[in-house]
Amino acid sequence: MKKTLSVLVCLLFALTILYPAGVIITACFGYTFKLISVTAFSLVIAAISVSIIVLDLIAKSTFENSAVGILLAIITPLSLINAVFFIIKNPQIWVIASVLVSAGSCCFLAVKHGKPLALKIPALVLSALMILPICFFSFLVPIFGNIGQNTVVQTVESPNGEYYAEVIDSNQGALGGNTLVVVCEKSKINAILFKIEKKRQRVYVGDWGEFKNMQIHWKDDNCLVINSVEYEIE
Protein backbone atom coordinates (compact mmCIF):
# COMPACT_ATOMS: atom_id res chain seq x y z
CA MET A 1 0.00 0.00 0.00
CA LYS A 2 2.84 2.40 0.85
CA LYS A 3 4.41 1.88 -2.57
CA THR A 4 1.07 2.47 -4.30
CA LEU A 5 0.55 5.68 -2.36
CA SER A 6 4.06 6.87 -3.18
CA VAL A 7 3.50 6.23 -6.90
CA LEU A 8 0.16 8.07 -6.81
CA VAL A 9 1.76 11.06 -5.05
CA CYS A 10 4.50 11.26 -7.69
CA LEU A 11 1.86 10.99 -10.43
CA LEU A 12 -0.25 13.72 -8.82
CA PHE A 13 2.78 16.00 -8.52
CA ALA A 14 3.71 15.46 -12.18
CA LEU A 15 0.16 16.14 -13.39
CA THR A 16 -0.14 19.20 -11.13
CA ILE A 17 2.89 20.94 -12.61
CA LEU A 18 2.41 19.69 -16.20
CA TYR A 19 0.09 22.43 -17.47
CA PRO A 20 1.68 25.53 -15.84
CA ALA A 21 5.21 24.32 -16.64
CA GLY A 22 4.23 23.37 -20.20
CA VAL A 23 2.63 26.77 -20.88
CA ILE A 24 5.57 28.74 -19.45
CA ILE A 25 8.37 26.70 -21.04
CA THR A 26 6.84 26.51 -24.52
CA ALA A 27 5.99 30.24 -24.44
CA CYS A 28 9.69 31.00 -23.94
CA PHE A 29 10.40 29.33 -27.30
CA GLY A 30 7.47 30.83 -29.23
CA TYR A 31 5.13 27.84 -28.93
CA THR A 32 1.81 27.16 -27.24
CA PHE A 33 0.97 24.24 -24.95
CA LYS A 34 -2.59 22.93 -24.99
CA LEU A 35 -4.21 20.10 -23.08
CA ILE A 36 -6.32 17.74 -25.17
CA SER A 37 -9.20 18.17 -22.69
CA VAL A 38 -8.98 20.69 -19.85
CA THR A 39 -12.17 19.40 -18.21
CA ALA A 40 -11.13 15.74 -18.29
CA PHE A 41 -7.64 16.57 -17.04
CA SER A 42 -8.98 18.57 -14.09
CA LEU A 43 -11.35 15.73 -13.16
CA VAL A 44 -8.50 13.20 -13.28
CA ILE A 45 -6.33 15.33 -10.98
CA ALA A 46 -9.21 15.70 -8.50
CA ALA A 47 -9.91 11.95 -8.60
CA ILE A 48 -6.26 11.07 -7.94
CA SER A 49 -6.06 13.59 -5.08
CA VAL A 50 -9.15 12.23 -3.35
CA SER A 51 -8.04 8.62 -3.96
CA ILE A 52 -4.72 9.28 -2.22
CA ILE A 53 -6.52 10.66 0.83
CA VAL A 54 -8.93 7.71 0.97
CA LEU A 55 -6.14 5.14 0.65
CA ASP A 56 -4.06 7.04 3.18
CA LEU A 57 -6.89 7.02 5.73
CA ILE A 58 -7.49 3.32 5.15
CA ALA A 59 -3.84 2.35 5.36
CA LYS A 60 -3.04 4.70 8.26
CA SER A 61 0.58 4.66 7.17
CA THR A 62 3.36 7.19 6.80
CA PHE A 63 5.53 7.92 3.79
CA GLU A 64 9.03 6.73 4.60
CA ASN A 65 10.46 8.00 1.30
CA SER A 66 11.93 11.45 1.99
CA ALA A 67 11.47 12.47 -1.66
CA VAL A 68 7.71 11.92 -1.38
CA GLY A 69 7.65 14.03 1.77
CA ILE A 70 9.38 16.87 -0.05
CA LEU A 71 6.92 16.67 -2.94
CA LEU A 72 4.00 16.83 -0.52
CA ALA A 73 5.60 19.74 1.34
CA ILE A 74 5.62 21.95 -1.78
CA ILE A 75 2.63 20.62 -3.72
CA THR A 76 -0.02 22.93 -2.19
CA PRO A 77 1.13 26.27 -3.68
CA LEU A 78 1.83 24.49 -6.96
CA SER A 79 -1.72 23.10 -7.00
CA LEU A 80 -3.09 26.61 -6.46
CA ILE A 81 -0.99 27.96 -9.34
CA ASN A 82 -2.26 25.05 -11.43
CA ALA A 83 -5.83 26.02 -10.46
CA VAL A 84 -5.32 29.56 -11.79
CA PHE A 85 -4.11 28.25 -15.15
CA PHE A 86 -7.08 25.90 -15.45
CA ILE A 87 -9.64 28.52 -14.46
CA ILE A 88 -8.26 31.02 -16.98
CA LYS A 89 -8.37 28.42 -19.73
CA ASN A 90 -11.79 26.98 -18.98
CA PRO A 91 -13.88 28.81 -16.34
CA GLN A 92 -16.58 26.15 -16.14
CA ILE A 93 -17.99 25.13 -12.77
CA TRP A 94 -16.74 21.55 -13.05
CA VAL A 95 -13.21 22.67 -13.83
CA ILE A 96 -13.16 25.21 -10.99
CA ALA A 97 -14.58 22.69 -8.52
CA SER A 98 -12.13 19.97 -9.60
CA VAL A 99 -8.96 22.06 -9.31
CA LEU A 100 -10.04 23.50 -5.96
CA VAL A 101 -10.82 20.01 -4.62
CA SER A 102 -7.38 18.92 -5.77
CA ALA A 103 -5.77 21.94 -4.06
CA GLY A 104 -7.65 21.20 -0.83
CA SER A 105 -6.57 17.56 -0.95
CA CYS A 106 -2.96 18.59 -1.54
CA CYS A 107 -3.14 20.89 1.48
CA PHE A 108 -4.44 18.04 3.66
CA LEU A 109 -1.64 15.74 2.49
CA ALA A 110 0.97 18.44 2.96
CA VAL A 111 -0.10 19.12 6.55
CA LYS A 112 -0.15 15.43 7.38
CA HIS A 113 2.87 14.08 5.50
CA GLY A 114 4.92 16.99 4.16
CA LYS A 115 8.49 17.26 5.40
CA PRO A 116 10.85 18.77 6.35
CA LEU A 117 9.12 21.45 8.42
CA ALA A 118 11.52 24.08 7.12
CA LEU A 119 10.04 23.54 3.66
CA LYS A 120 6.47 22.66 4.57
CA ILE A 121 5.70 25.68 6.77
CA PRO A 122 6.75 28.39 4.24
CA ALA A 123 4.86 26.54 1.50
CA LEU A 124 1.69 26.39 3.59
CA VAL A 125 2.01 30.05 4.60
CA LEU A 126 2.39 31.00 0.94
CA SER A 127 -0.64 28.87 0.10
CA ALA A 128 -2.71 30.59 2.80
CA LEU A 129 -1.84 33.98 1.30
CA MET A 130 -2.91 32.74 -2.13
CA ILE A 131 -6.26 31.22 -1.19
CA LEU A 132 -8.42 34.35 -0.85
CA PRO A 133 -7.24 36.01 -4.11
CA ILE A 134 -7.72 32.74 -6.00
CA CYS A 135 -11.21 32.17 -4.57
CA PHE A 136 -12.15 35.74 -5.51
CA PHE A 137 -10.65 35.17 -8.96
CA SER A 138 -12.63 31.91 -9.29
CA PHE A 139 -15.81 33.86 -8.57
CA LEU A 140 -15.14 36.65 -11.09
CA VAL A 141 -13.84 34.66 -14.06
CA PRO A 142 -17.07 32.70 -14.77
CA ILE A 143 -19.01 35.98 -14.66
CA PHE A 144 -16.79 38.04 -16.96
CA GLY A 145 -14.85 35.32 -18.79
CA ASN A 146 -17.60 34.57 -21.29
CA ILE A 147 -18.32 38.15 -22.36
CA GLY A 148 -16.10 37.89 -25.43
CA GLN A 149 -16.69 35.31 -28.14
CA ASN A 150 -14.34 34.56 -31.04
CA THR A 151 -15.76 32.82 -34.10
CA VAL A 152 -13.65 31.61 -37.02
CA VAL A 153 -15.56 32.70 -40.13
CA GLN A 154 -13.02 31.83 -42.83
CA THR A 155 -9.87 29.72 -43.21
CA VAL A 156 -7.38 30.20 -46.06
CA GLU A 157 -4.53 27.72 -46.53
CA SER A 158 -1.11 28.74 -47.88
CA PRO A 159 0.01 27.32 -51.27
CA ASN A 160 2.41 24.79 -49.71
CA GLY A 161 -0.06 23.81 -46.98
CA GLU A 162 2.38 24.74 -44.21
CA TYR A 163 0.31 27.65 -42.88
CA TYR A 164 -3.32 28.65 -42.73
CA ALA A 165 -4.91 32.01 -42.02
CA GLU A 166 -8.02 32.31 -39.87
CA VAL A 167 -10.41 35.24 -40.15
CA ILE A 168 -12.01 35.70 -36.72
CA ASP A 169 -15.09 37.64 -35.72
CA SER A 170 -14.28 38.84 -32.19
CA ASN A 171 -17.54 39.84 -30.51
CA GLN A 172 -17.00 41.66 -27.20
CA GLY A 173 -20.65 42.32 -26.44
CA ALA A 174 -21.37 45.88 -25.30
CA LEU A 175 -17.70 46.74 -25.85
CA GLY A 176 -18.05 46.17 -29.60
CA GLY A 177 -15.53 43.91 -31.28
CA ASN A 178 -12.95 43.44 -34.00
CA THR A 179 -12.14 41.44 -37.09
CA LEU A 180 -8.89 39.55 -36.55
CA VAL A 181 -6.63 37.63 -38.89
CA VAL A 182 -4.18 35.15 -37.36
CA VAL A 183 -1.73 32.85 -39.11
CA CYS A 184 -1.16 29.35 -37.75
CA GLU A 185 1.48 26.78 -38.59
CA LYS A 186 0.11 23.32 -39.31
CA SER A 187 2.98 21.33 -37.84
CA LYS A 188 2.45 20.35 -34.21
CA ILE A 189 3.43 17.75 -31.62
CA ASN A 190 0.54 15.60 -30.45
CA ALA A 191 0.94 13.61 -27.24
CA ILE A 192 -1.64 11.60 -25.31
CA LEU A 193 -2.46 14.41 -22.89
CA PHE A 194 -1.36 17.54 -24.72
CA LYS A 195 -0.21 19.12 -27.96
CA ILE A 196 2.45 21.70 -28.73
CA GLU A 197 2.20 24.02 -31.70
CA LYS A 198 3.81 27.19 -33.01
CA LYS A 199 2.37 30.33 -31.47
CA ARG A 200 -0.25 31.98 -33.64
CA GLN A 201 0.79 35.21 -35.34
CA ARG A 202 -1.78 38.00 -35.38
CA VAL A 203 -1.25 39.91 -38.60
CA TYR A 204 -4.36 42.09 -38.82
CA VAL A 205 -6.88 43.83 -36.53
CA GLY A 206 -9.84 45.54 -38.17
CA ASP A 207 -13.30 46.86 -37.39
CA TRP A 208 -16.06 44.60 -36.13
CA GLY A 209 -17.98 43.07 -39.03
CA GLU A 210 -15.26 43.91 -41.53
CA PHE A 211 -14.84 40.21 -42.34
CA LYS A 212 -18.07 40.32 -44.39
CA ASN A 213 -16.36 42.27 -47.19
CA MET A 214 -12.75 41.26 -46.56
CA GLN A 215 -10.59 40.17 -49.51
CA ILE A 216 -7.92 37.74 -48.39
CA HIS A 217 -5.56 35.40 -50.26
CA TRP A 218 -1.97 34.14 -50.22
CA LYS A 219 0.47 35.78 -52.63
CA ASP A 220 3.02 33.05 -51.88
CA ASP A 221 3.96 30.76 -48.99
CA ASN A 222 5.20 33.66 -46.83
CA CYS A 223 3.01 36.57 -47.86
CA LEU A 224 -0.67 37.05 -47.02
CA VAL A 225 -2.70 39.73 -48.84
CA ILE A 226 -5.57 41.36 -46.94
CA ASN A 227 -7.60 44.03 -48.75
CA SER A 228 -4.72 44.55 -51.24
CA VAL A 229 -2.16 45.05 -48.43
CA GLU A 230 0.68 42.52 -48.16
CA TYR A 231 1.71 41.02 -44.79
CA GLU A 232 4.93 39.04 -44.49
CA ILE A 233 4.73 35.93 -42.36
CA GLU A 234 7.71 35.42 -40.04
HELIX and SHEET records of a PDB file:
HELIX    1   1 LYS A    2  CYS A   28  1                                  27    
HELIX    2   2 VAL A   38  ALA A   59  1                                  22    
HELIX    3   3 SER A   66  LYS A   89  1                                  24    
HELIX    4   4 ILE A   93  HIS A  113  1                                  21    
HELIX    5   5 LEU A  117  PHE A  144  1                                  28    
HELIX    6   6 GLY A  173  LEU A  175  5                                   3    
HELIX    7   7 GLU A  210  ASN A  213  5                                   4    
SHEET    1   A 3 TYR A  31  LEU A  35  0                                        
SHEET    2   A 3 PHE A 194  LYS A 198 -1                                        
SHEET    3   A 3 LYS A 188  ASN A 190 -1                                        
SHEET    1   B 4 GLN A 149  GLU A 157  0                                        
SHEET    2   B 4 TYR A 163  ASN A 171 -1                                        
SHEET    3   B 4 GLY A 177  GLU A 185 -1                                        
SHEET    4   B 4 GLN A 201  ASP A 207 -1                                        
SHEET    1   C 3 ILE A 216  ASP A 220  0                                        
SHEET    2   C 3 CYS A 223  ILE A 226 -1                                        
SHEET    3   C 3 VAL A 229  GLU A 232 -1                                        
END                                                                             
